[in-house]
Amino acid sequence: MSIGTAIALYFLFWWLCLFAVLPFGVRSQLEGGKVERGTEPGAPQKAHIGRKLSINSLVAAVVFAIYWFVTVRLGYSIDSIPSPFPQDR
């Protein structure tokens, strides 16, 4: 796996994990009991975006490490998955 491919895959894993990490620990203004005028009651009180980006980077690194181990060290690839549809070519 080249360095460019590794960076692209890490970015892909990072982006996908971001949508899983973002909702954790969010309390809406309505749940907190203090709704600012002119805002949506479901808007978060505090986003803690820096902490979430750090956690997301760690989660993406773990996912990428697992992917790298399975593909590079164990030698599996997408082609290793058996197809449920027979090919008559």
N, C-alpha and C positions, 0 to 999 in steps of 0.2 A: 504494500500500500504506500503510495507516494505521500509526501507531506501535504501537497495540495488537496488530495483526496481526504486525508485525515482531518484537515482543517474544515473542509466542506461538510464532512459527516458530523464532526463535533458541533458545528453551527446548526446543522439540521436537528440533531438531538437536543441542543440547547433550546432552540426555538420551540420544539414540540413539548419539552419538559416545562417550559415557561407557563403554558396554559394549564398544566396540572398543579403548579406551585402557586400561582397567583391567588386563587381563592382561599388558601389556608390562612386562618387567623383573622379574617376580615370581619369587623363588626360595623354594621351600618349605623348611620346617624340615628335612625329610628330605634334601634336596639340600645344604643347608648343613652337615649333620652334627650339628646340635644340636637335639634335639627336647625341648621342655619337657614335663614330666610333666603329664598331664591334658589335653593339647591334641591336636588332630588333626595327624598328621605332614605332611599336605598343606597346612597353614595357612602363610601367608607369614611369612618372618622379619621383614621390615620392609615396611610397606605403602606408604610414601612418598605418602600420599594427597594432601598439599598440592601436591606437584609434579605428580601426575597430574591433579588438578583444574585446575591452571594450563595444562597442555598440552592438556587437553580443551577448555578455554575458547578457546584459540587455534585448535584444529582446527575447532571448531564455528563460530567467526567466519569462517574461510576458507570453509567449506561454505555458510554463510549468505550471504557476499559473492558467491559463485558463483551461488547461487540468485537473489539480488537482481538481479545483472547480467543473467542470462538472462531473468528475468520482467519487470523494470522497464525496463531499457535496451534489450534486444533485442525485447521484446514477446511472447515466447512464454508460453504457459499450458498447463494440462492439456488444454484444449479444442483446442490446436494439434496434439496427437498424433493421428494417424489411427487410426480404430477398425478392428480386424481383422474386425469383424462389421458387415455392412451393415444400415442401418436403413431399413425399408420404410414409414415413416410418412409 
